[in-house]
Amino acid sequence: SAKSPTGEALKYIAKYWDGLCLFLGDGRIELDNNPVERTIRPIALSRKNALFAGHDAGAQNWAVIASLIETCKLNGIAPHDYLSGVLTAIAAGHKQTDINDLLPWNYAKPV
């Protein structure tokens, strides 16, 4: 019967059959997305805290900083060192036309 536990399981398998075949045929494909979920969990938790930023400009500033920090992590750069270096460079008169040099993936002091 389609309503039995076995029938429900077979409907579930049929629904995701293409993905199952792809997973079984290619050993590089993960069975679940737990690594991705672990990576974005701190961002989701911080986002909830940012709801209390006070106003739109504060929330937007938080979003920019959070994006820079996570981009640093993805590029193997210590976020604190990156932000300190960039703010120091800006205070020292870094040219605005060379702003691309200060992006995390172009930053000269990786960890």
VENGI-V761294 format. One record per residue. N is the residue number from 1. PHI is phi as a letter, one per 30 degrees, with the letter a starting at -180 (999 if undefined). PSI is psi in whole degrees, -180 to 180 (999 if undefined). D_FIRST is the distance of its C-alpha to the first C-alpha in whole Angstrom. Layout:
# VENGI-V761294
((N & PHI & PSI & D_FIRST) (N & PHI & PSI & D_FIRST))
This chain:
# VENGI-V761294
((1 & 999 & 142 & 0) (2 & d & -23 & 4) (3 & d & -10 & 5) (4 & d & 162 & 5) (5 & e & -39 & 9) (6 & d & -41 & 8) (7 & d & -40 & 6) (8 & d & -42 & 9) (9 & d & -41 & 11) (10 & d & -37 & 11) (11 & d & -40 & 11) (12 & d & -46 & 14) (13 & d & -44 & 15) (14 & d & -35 & 15) (15 & d & -36 & 17) (16 & c & 24 & 20) (17 & e & -45 & 20) (18 & d & -43 & 24) (19 & d & -39 & 25) (20 & d & -45 & 23) (21 & d & -40 & 25) (22 & d & -43 & 28) (23 & d & -45 & 28) (24 & d & -29 & 28) (25 & d & -19 & 31) (26 & b & 109 & 33) (27 & d & -11 & 34) (28 & d & -16 & 36) (29 & d & 130 & 33) (30 & d & 147 & 32) (31 & d & -31 & 29) (32 & b & 178 & 29) (33 & c & 28 & 32) (34 & e & -41 & 34) (35 & e & -39 & 37) (36 & d & -43 & 37) (37 & d & -38 & 36) (38 & d & -35 & 39) (39 & d & -40 & 41) (40 & c & -7 & 41) (41 & e & -47 & 40) (42 & d & -34 & 44) (43 & d & -43 & 44) (44 & d & -40 & 42) (45 & d & -42 & 44) (46 & d & -36 & 47) (47 & d & -40 & 46) (48 & d & -39 & 45) (49 & d & -32 & 48) (50 & d & -12 & 50) (51 & d & -20 & 49) (52 & c & 30 & 52) (53 & d & -21 & 54) (54 & j & -40 & 56) (55 & a & 173 & 56) (56 & d & -41 & 55) (57 & d & -40 & 58) (58 & d & -43 & 57) (59 & d & -39 & 53) (60 & d & -41 & 54) (61 & d & -41 & 56) (62 & d & -42 & 54) (63 & d & -40 & 51) (64 & d & -48 & 54) (65 & d & -44 & 55) (66 & d & -40 & 51) (67 & d & -42 & 51) (68 & d & -43 & 54) (69 & d & -46 & 53) (70 & d & -35 & 50) (71 & d & -39 & 51) (72 & e & -47 & 54) (73 & e & -43 & 51) (74 & d & -27 & 49) (75 & c & 10 & 53) (76 & i & 32 & 54) (77 & c & 137 & 57) (78 & d & 118 & 57) (79 & e & -42 & 57) (80 & d & -45 & 60) (81 & d & -41 & 62) (82 & d & -52 & 61) (83 & d & -40 & 61) (84 & d & -45 & 65) (85 & d & -42 & 66) (86 & d & -45 & 65) (87 & d & -37 & 67) (88 & d & -44 & 70) (89 & d & -41 & 70) (90 & d & -44 & 69) (91 & d & -29 & 72) (92 & d & 2 & 74) (93 & j & 29 & 74) (94 & e & 135 & 72) (95 & d & 136 & 72) (96 & d & -27 & 69) (97 & d & -19 & 69) (98 & c & 28 & 68) (99 & d & -28 & 65) (100 & d & -26 & 62) (101 & d & -22 & 64) (102 & c & 1 & 63) (103 & d & 149 & 59) (104 & e & -41 & 57) (105 & d & -11 & 57) (106 & c & -2 & 60) (107 & d & 137 & 62) (108 & d & -8 & 64) (109 & c & 66 & 64) (110 & d & 155 & 60) (111 & d & 999 & 60))
